[in-house]
Amino acid sequence: MTDKIDKKALLNVKEMCEYLGIGQTKARELLADPKNSFTVRIGNRLYAHKGRLDTWLLNQIL
């Protein structure tokens, strides 16, 4: 499944959990936070833009 995730631009909650190694509750909390720049809303669904998520993650550890 990781190969699929590497090729995708948008990650759903389950894929984001697998990618970051976190639970669904935390993933949904991060996606709902208006301060982040990686959330993409399509209809009622929330997705993480993988490129922006990577940038956000790097900023968290620096």
N, C-alpha and C positions, 0 to 999 in steps of 0.2 A: 504493500500500500504506500510505502514511502516514496517509491518512484512516481506514483500518481500525484502525490502531494508536491513533489519537486517541480512538476510541470504545470501546476495550476496557479492562476493568479489570485483566485478567491478561495478561501477555505471556509467550510461550514463549521459548526460548533464541534462536531465529532472529529473532524480533520485537524482543527486547531488544537484540540486536546491531545491528540496523538503527536502532533508536531512539537508542542511545547512540553508535553509530559505533565499536564495539569488535569484537574477534574472539570466536569461540565459546569458545575456551579461557579467556579472561578472564571472559566472561559466566558460564561454569560455575563458575569459581573464586569469583566474587562470590556466586553463588546458593548455593554450598556453605558459605560462611562463616557460622558460627552467630551471629556478632555483629551481622549486619544484621537489619533489621526488615521487609524487603520480600519475603523468600522465602516462597512458599506451596507446600507439598508436597501433591500430590494423587496418591495411589498412589506410584509410583516416579518420577513426573515432578516437575520443579521449575519453578515459574513466578515471575515478578516481579509484585508488586502495583504497578501503575503509579503510583498516588497516593503510596504509601510510597516507591517508588523515586525519584520526583521530590523528596520531602522529604529523603531520604538524600543525593541528589546535591547539593541546595542546602547541606546541612550540610558536605559535603566541600569546598566552595569558600569557605565563610565562615570 
